[in-house]
Amino acid sequence: MRAKELQSLTIAFVGGGNMAEAILGGLCQDTRYRLVFSEPSRDRRDYMKQRYPTVEGYSNNEQVLQILPHVIIFAVKPQIMKVVMLDLQSRLHDQQQQLGFIPLLISIAAGISTTSIRHWLNLGDKLPLIRLMPNTPALIGEGAVGCYAVPHGVTADHRLLTEALLGVVCKHISWIEKEHLIDAVTAVSGSGPAYYFLIMEAMQNAGVEAGLSSEEAKALTVQTCIGAAKMAMESEEDLVTLRHKVTSPKGTTEAAVKVLEIGNIRHILHSAISAAQIRSRELAEEFGKD
Ligand SMILES: NC(=O)c1ccc[n+]([C@@H]2O[C@H](COP(=O)([O-])OP(=O)(O)OC[C@H]3O[C@@H](n4cnc5c(N)ncnc54)[C@H](OP(=O)(O)O)[C@@H]3O)[C@@H](O)[C@H]2O)c1
């Protein structure tokens, strides 16, 4: 999408919580957008307005729709998506009839399928709807996100606009062609930060038992994680080669890696990611019920 077309786009957020703040906070550096959000909590609205003075806050979703935004990002908890959608249905329907367009709808609610959203909105087959699965590093501009675009309703320009918006909080954007793969994205990158926190916690504790102070052990662990991740990202070599390169025969790394392999770390991570994928499917069934 060309810079001129981004000019004066109105981006609305339904829900002004953590994820909305992460995206809004990044977007308000760019003066081309008009940014609005709805949020029932007065304290939260006041906080957001104080922190981001150019952003407009409203107490209800109807007010936000009256502005006729070009994009609506749904950033509420999954369990209230249905009620939010049913509330907005008639206004979106009127807008479709009178103005002939529906804004680009972007949902970040975990576990809510586009089938459920389309069913609740009941606005026909050509709904411009995109579903995202971001992760918490988005809160510091380091997110990874998987995106699924509903066929027929989403244009190439919608995708470009979505990438422009997500680019402020995510360093990696993957488009997936089958919606069920959102469960795989959830299992790998959505829940992934927790796996690394757990591994780093265990490394820090082991470092302390080996004689380091807690602070030293944490700093060494965290920087090692960042350094390895950067090497994995920047090197042209694959992960296996990178590992072999730091694993000299009969050396210290080999001794450690052998223990990890005997302990079946690959199987453990495979089982963990499968468990997250299954749970993601179960939650989708639970939240998506009519
Ligand atoms: N945080 C993450 O890392 C992450 C990652 C992937 C996906 N997500 C998804 O992102 C969505 C938002 O997560 P979050 O962590 O930002 O949650 P959050 O901080 O709880 O934000 C949700 C906000 O929506 C407000 N809200 C409640 N009812 C509303 C309504 N009817 N209309 C408008 N706003 C309403 C809530 O206000 P009250 O608190 O007053 O109820 C709250 O401020 C969730 O669906 C989650 O699955 C989050």
The ligand as an SDF file (V2000), in Angstrom:
LIG
                    3D

 48 52  0  0  0  0  0  0  0  0999 V2000
   -1.5570  -10.2960   25.4420 N   0  0  0  0  0  0  0  0  0  0  0  0
   -1.0590  -11.1470   24.5360 C   0  0  0  0  0  0  0  0  0  0  0  0
    0.1080  -11.4620   24.4940 O   0  0  0  0  0  0  0  0  0  0  0  0
   -1.9260  -11.7440   23.4710 C   0  0  0  0  0  0  0  0  0  0  0  0
   -1.3500  -12.6030   22.5270 C   0  0  0  0  0  0  0  0  0  0  0  0
   -2.1620  -13.1230   21.5210 C   0  0  0  0  0  0  0  0  0  0  0  0
   -3.5050  -12.7810   21.4750 C   0  0  0  0  0  0  0  0  0  0  0  0
   -4.0250  -11.9720   22.4210 N   0  0  0  0  0  0  0  0  0  0  0  0
   -5.4500  -11.6640   22.3640 C   0  0  0  0  0  0  0  0  0  0  0  0
   -5.6220  -10.2790   22.4250 O   0  0  0  0  0  0  0  0  0  0  0  0
   -6.8840  -10.0050   23.0230 C   0  0  0  0  0  0  0  0  0  0  0  0
   -6.6820   -8.9170   24.0660 C   0  0  0  0  0  0  0  0  0  0  0  0
   -5.7550   -9.3940   25.0280 O   0  0  0  0  0  0  0  0  0  0  0  0
   -5.1470   -8.4090   26.0960 P   0  0  0  0  0  0  0  0  0  0  0  0
   -4.0380   -9.1470   26.7540 O   0  0  0  0  0  0  0  0  0  0  0  0
   -4.8920   -7.0820   25.4910 O   0  0  0  0  0  0  0  0  0  0  0  0
   -6.4110   -8.3250   27.1100 O   0  0  0  0  0  0  0  0  0  0  0  0
   -6.8110   -7.1530   28.0910 P   0  0  0  0  0  0  0  0  0  0  0  0
   -5.5840   -6.3920   28.5440 O   0  0  0  0  0  0  0  0  0  0  0  0
   -7.7230   -7.7340   29.1210 O   0  0  0  0  0  0  0  0  0  0  0  0
   -7.6340   -6.1530   27.1510 O   0  0  0  0  0  0  0  0  0  0  0  0
   -8.9900   -6.3070   26.8210 C   0  0  0  0  0  0  0  0  0  0  0  0
   -9.6680   -4.9640   27.1100 C   0  0  0  0  0  0  0  0  0  0  0  0
  -10.9800   -4.9920   26.5680 O   0  0  0  0  0  0  0  0  0  0  0  0
  -11.8190   -4.2950   27.4760 C   0  0  0  0  0  0  0  0  0  0  0  0
  -13.2130   -4.6820   27.2730 N   0  0  0  0  0  0  0  0  0  0  0  0
  -13.9890   -5.5480   27.9910 C   0  0  0  0  0  0  0  0  0  0  0  0
  -15.2260   -5.5970   27.4730 N   0  0  0  0  0  0  0  0  0  0  0  0
  -15.2370   -4.7750   26.4090 C   0  0  0  0  0  0  0  0  0  0  0  0
  -16.2400   -4.4060   25.4570 C   0  0  0  0  0  0  0  0  0  0  0  0
  -17.4660   -4.9360   25.4840 N   0  0  0  0  0  0  0  0  0  0  0  0
  -15.9200   -3.5130   24.5050 N   0  0  0  0  0  0  0  0  0  0  0  0
  -14.6850   -2.9860   24.4240 C   0  0  0  0  0  0  0  0  0  0  0  0
  -13.6860   -3.2900   25.3070 N   0  0  0  0  0  0  0  0  0  0  0  0
  -13.9680   -4.1750   26.2770 C   0  0  0  0  0  0  0  0  0  0  0  0
  -11.3080   -4.7410   28.8130 C   0  0  0  0  0  0  0  0  0  0  0  0
  -11.7690   -3.8730   29.8230 O   0  0  0  0  0  0  0  0  0  0  0  0
  -12.0000   -4.4990   31.3230 P   0  0  0  0  0  0  0  0  0  0  0  0
  -10.6450   -4.9190   31.7770 O   0  0  0  0  0  0  0  0  0  0  0  0
  -12.5770   -3.3480   32.0460 O   0  0  0  0  0  0  0  0  0  0  0  0
  -12.9400   -5.6730   31.1480 O   0  0  0  0  0  0  0  0  0  0  0  0
   -9.7940   -4.6790   28.5980 C   0  0  0  0  0  0  0  0  0  0  0  0
   -9.2980   -3.3910   28.8740 O   0  0  0  0  0  0  0  0  0  0  0  0
   -7.3920  -11.3110   23.6150 C   0  0  0  0  0  0  0  0  0  0  0  0
   -8.4600  -11.8000   22.8320 O   0  0  0  0  0  0  0  0  0  0  0  0
   -6.2170  -12.2390   23.5320 C   0  0  0  0  0  0  0  0  0  0  0  0
   -6.6280  -13.5650   23.2420 O   0  0  0  0  0  0  0  0  0  0  0  0
   -3.2730  -11.4260   23.4110 C   0  0  0  0  0  0  0  0  0  0  0  0
  1  2  1  0
  2  3  2  0
  2  4  1  0
  4  5  1  0
  4 48  2  0
  5  6  2  0
  6  7  1  0
  7  8  2  0
  8  9  1  0
  8 48  1  0
  9 10  1  0
  9 46  1  0
 10 11  1  0
 11 12  1  0
 11 44  1  0
 12 13  1  0
 13 14  1  0
 14 15  2  0
 14 16  1  0
 14 17  1  0
 17 18  1  0
 18 19  2  0
 18 20  1  0
 18 21  1  0
 21 22  1  0
 22 23  1  0
 23 24  1  0
 23 42  1  0
 24 25  1  0
 25 26  1  0
 25 36  1  0
 26 27  1  0
 26 35  1  0
 27 28  2  0
 28 29  1  0
 29 30  1  0
 29 35  2  0
 30 31  1  0
 30 32  2  0
 32 33  1  0
 33 34  2  0
 34 35  1  0
 36 37  1  0
 36 42  1  0
 37 38  1  0
 38 39  2  0
 38 40  1  0
 38 41  1  0
 42 43  1  0
 44 45  1  0
 44 46  1  0
 46 47  1  0
M  CHG  2   8   1  16  -1
M  END
$$$$
